[in-house]
Amino acid sequence: MLTDPRLIVGLDLPSLDAARAMVDRLGEAVSSYKIGLTLLARPGGVAFAHDLRARGRFVFQDWKLHDIGAQVEGAARAVAEGGCDLLTVHAEPQVMRGAVRGRDASGSDTKLLAVTVLTSLSDADLAEIGYGFSAADLVERRVRQALDCGVDGVVSSPLEAARVREIATAAGRPDFLIVTPGVRPAGADKGDQQRVATPAEALGAGATHLVVARPVVGAGDPVQAASAIVAGMSPA
């Protein structure tokens, strides 16, 4: 039996062969996967995503589309027509509006997620880039814009999940998706993530899905690691 679909395992691996081997190793222990740019950009990467979905898995294509609106519209339509459960775009209004147009034109049920602030970025990083906002303030601004643009949810750190849920509920969108990377089991290494929480903390704050990569795919026993994360999640 497939495990809790709220756990999305990030296949952050160097090759398609390694990703296929990991999926086979995890077997029925994991039902949802994220495929990022490293694999999508390889020959056969998109086909791998489609094959995984054809096997009954929930597939999150993490493209983080970011271009002029017309280009994002075309790319979002192409991805959605090919078959995809979740697709990411950057949370800029022109980008989000283009993605919504493209997805709607595809006639598919692909859900669009707007990336608010990458979980690898700290307030100091944002200041260096030139933003005049803290991470929390920028996330809030982009969540409100995402709601206005009609996307289905956002990607944000678990530390901002409670505020995102509050804003979405006030806007009449209790179904708004909150997908949180930066989730680490208690005591795990943070890696390159800056804003992290445990699975139970993230879900308790309002997250709908958790993205976990290294703590599973880098574990000596990935099945046991995934099972331990599910055991630490709150009831659906």
C-alpha positions in Angstrom: 0.0 0.0 0.0 1.3 3.4 -0.9 2.2 5.7 2.0 0.9 9.1 2.9 0.7 11.2 -0.3 1.5 14.4 1.6 5.1 13.3 1.7 6.8 14.2 -1.6 10.2 12.7 -2.0 12.6 15.0 -4.0 14.6 12.9 -6.4 17.6 15.2 -6.0 20.0 12.7 -7.7 22.7 13.1 -10.3 21.3 10.8 -13.0 18.1 9.3 -14.3 19.5 5.8 -13.6 20.0 6.8 -10.0 16.5 8.2 -9.8 14.9 5.1 -11.3 16.9 2.9 -8.9 15.7 5.0 -6.0 12.0 4.8 -7.1 12.3 1.0 -7.4 14.0 0.8 -4.0 11.3 2.8 -2.3 8.6 0.8 -4.0 5.2 1.1 -2.4 6.6 3.2 0.5 6.4 6.4 -1.4 3.6 7.6 -3.7 4.6 11.2 -4.5 7.8 12.5 -6.1 9.4 15.8 -7.0 11.6 16.0 -10.1 13.9 19.0 -10.4 15.9 20.7 -13.0 18.9 18.4 -12.9 16.8 15.5 -14.0 14.3 17.3 -16.2 17.1 18.9 -18.2 18.7 15.5 -19.0 17.8 13.6 -22.3 14.8 11.6 -21.3 14.1 13.6 -18.1 10.6 14.7 -19.1 9.8 11.2 -20.3 10.9 9.8 -17.0 8.4 12.2 -15.3 5.7 11.0 -17.6 6.6 7.3 -17.0 6.5 7.8 -13.3 3.1 9.3 -13.5 1.9 6.5 -15.7 2.9 4.1 -12.9 0.4 5.7 -10.7 2.7 8.1 -8.8 1.9 11.7 -8.0 4.5 13.8 -9.9 5.7 17.3 -9.1 7.7 18.9 -12.0 9.8 21.5 -10.3 10.6 23.8 -13.3 10.3 27.1 -11.4 9.3 28.8 -14.7 10.5 32.4 -14.9 10.3 34.4 -18.1 8.1 36.9 -19.9 4.4 36.1 -19.6 4.0 34.7 -23.1 6.9 32.3 -22.7 5.6 31.0 -19.4 2.1 30.6 -20.8 3.5 28.4 -23.6 5.7 26.4 -21.3 3.0 25.9 -18.7 0.6 24.7 -21.4 3.2 22.2 -22.8 4.0 20.8 -19.3 0.3 20.5 -18.4 -0.6 18.8 -21.7 2.2 16.3 -21.2 0.8 15.3 -17.9 1.9 16.7 -14.5 0.3 16.9 -11.1 2.2 20.0 -9.7 4.1 22.6 -11.6 6.1 25.4 -10.1 6.6 29.0 -11.4 8.2 32.0 -9.7 5.8 34.2 -7.8 5.8 37.3 -10.0 2.4 38.5 -11.2 3.2 38.5 -14.9 4.7 35.0 -14.6 1.8 33.6 -12.6 -0.9 35.1 -14.9 0.9 33.6 -17.9 1.1 30.2 -16.2 -2.6 30.2 -15.4 -3.5 31.1 -19.0 -1.4 28.2 -20.3 -2.6 25.7 -17.8 -6.3 26.6 -18.5 -5.7 26.4 -22.2 -4.4 22.9 -21.8 -7.6 21.6 -20.3 -5.6 19.7 -17.7 -6.0 19.5 -13.9 -2.3 20.4 -13.3 -2.0 22.4 -10.1 0.2 25.5 -10.3 2.4 26.4 -7.4 4.1 29.8 -7.0 7.6 29.8 -5.4 7.6 32.6 -2.9 11.2 32.8 -1.4 13.6 29.9 -1.9 14.2 28.2 1.5 18.0 28.5 0.9 17.7 32.3 1.2 18.1 34.1 4.5 17.2 37.8 5.2 20.8 38.6 4.7 20.7 37.0 1.2 17.6 39.0 0.3 19.3 42.2 1.4 22.3 41.3 -0.7 20.1 40.8 -3.8 18.4 44.1 -3.2 15.0 43.3 -1.9 13.7 45.7 0.7 11.8 43.0 2.5 12.5 40.3 5.1 11.8 36.8 4.0 8.6 36.7 6.0 7.3 40.0 4.5 8.2 39.1 0.9 6.5 35.7 1.3 3.3 37.5 2.5 3.4 39.9 -0.4 3.8 37.1 -2.9 1.1 35.0 -1.3 -1.4 37.8 -1.7 -0.3 38.2 -5.4 -0.6 34.5 -6.0 -4.2 34.5 -4.6 -5.0 37.4 -6.9 -3.5 35.7 -9.9 -5.5 32.5 -9.4 -2.7 29.9 -8.9 -3.5 26.8 -6.7 -0.9 27.3 -4.0 2.6 28.3 -3.1 5.9 26.9 -2.1 7.2 28.4 1.1 9.3 27.5 4.1 7.5 25.8 7.0 8.3 28.8 9.1 5.9 30.9 7.0 3.2 28.2 6.6 0.9 29.4 9.4 0.8 33.0 8.0 0.2 31.7 4.5 -2.7 29.6 5.7 -4.1 32.6 7.6 -4.0 34.8 4.5 -5.5 32.1 2.2 -8.3 31.3 4.6 -9.2 35.0 5.0 -9.3 35.2 1.1 -11.8 32.4 1.0 -9.3 29.8 -0.2 -9.2 27.1 2.4 -8.1 24.7 -0.3 -5.0 26.7 -1.1 -2.0 24.4 -1.3 1.1 25.1 0.9 4.0 22.9 -0.2 7.0 23.1 2.1 10.6 22.2 1.4 13.1 22.7 4.2 11.5 19.9 6.2 14.0 17.9 8.3 13.3 15.1 10.8 14.3 16.2 14.4 18.1 16.2 14.7 18.8 16.0 11.0 21.4 18.1 9.2 20.0 21.3 7.6 22.1 21.1 4.5 21.8 24.2 2.4 18.4 25.1 3.8 18.0 28.1 6.1 14.4 28.0 7.2 13.5 24.5 8.4 11.1 22.6 10.6 10.2 19.1 11.5 7.3 17.3 9.5 4.9 17.6 12.4 5.7 21.3 12.9 5.2 22.1 9.2 1.9 20.3 9.0 0.7 21.8 12.2 1.4 25.2 10.8 -0.8 24.6 7.8 1.3 22.9 5.2 -0.5 20.5 2.8 2.5 18.7 1.5 6.1 18.2 2.6 9.1 18.0 0.2 11.9 15.9 1.6 15.0 14.9 -0.4 18.3 14.2 1.2 16.9 12.7 4.5 15.3 10.0 2.3 17.4 9.6 -0.8 20.6 10.0 1.1 19.8 7.6 3.8 21.3 4.2 4.2 17.8 2.7 4.3 15.5 5.0 2.3 12.4 3.0 3.0 13.0 3.2 6.7 13.7 6.9 6.5 10.5 7.6 4.6 8.5 5.5 6.9 9.9 7.3 9.9 9.0 10.7 8.4 5.4 9.4 7.8 5.2 8.2 11.4 6.1 11.7 12.6 3.4 13.4 10.5 0.2 14.5 12.0 -3.1 12.7 10.9 -4.5 13.8 7.6 
